[in-house]
Amino acid sequence: PVTDGSRELHSLCAQLEFLLQFDLKEKRSFFGQRKDYWDFLCQGLTRCRQEHKGIHFVTSLDKLKTPVGRGRAFLRYCLVHRQLAESLQLCLLDPESLCEWYYARSPFLSPKRRAEILGSLYELDCVTFHLAL
């Protein structure tokens, strides 16, 4: 199993975060706080499902104060529960939402690249992650 001490885990999470932040449009909340991929994921999953357990779990953690921190916790939750590919795929289903959140260079706007990314993420479903949540 992959644990918190794994070098590969840190590399994987950094790459995932890079992909999710690459060419992300700058948006601000009502109070001026910069939105991040966490907000994109929440919006995408809210549109598709009533409630995602990962979002519920992350929002219940009082220590997390920033969208980046919440996004990182969500990625870890999804890895542990083998839900990362499915969760991201649900967020990527709506082309209008993708264009609202990402500029044209984002790999998520290319059907070929999106399929490659999701294919790789689905392969992670056979990996066991034992991470502190």
Buried (B, 14 or more C-beta within 10 A) or exposed (E): EBEEEBEEBEEBBEEBBEBBBBBBEEEEEEEEEEBBBBBBBBBBBEEBEEEBEBBEBBBEEEEBEEBBBBBBBBBBBBBBBBBBBBBBBBBBEBEEBBBEBBEEEBBBBEEEEBEEBBEEBBEBEEEEBEBEE
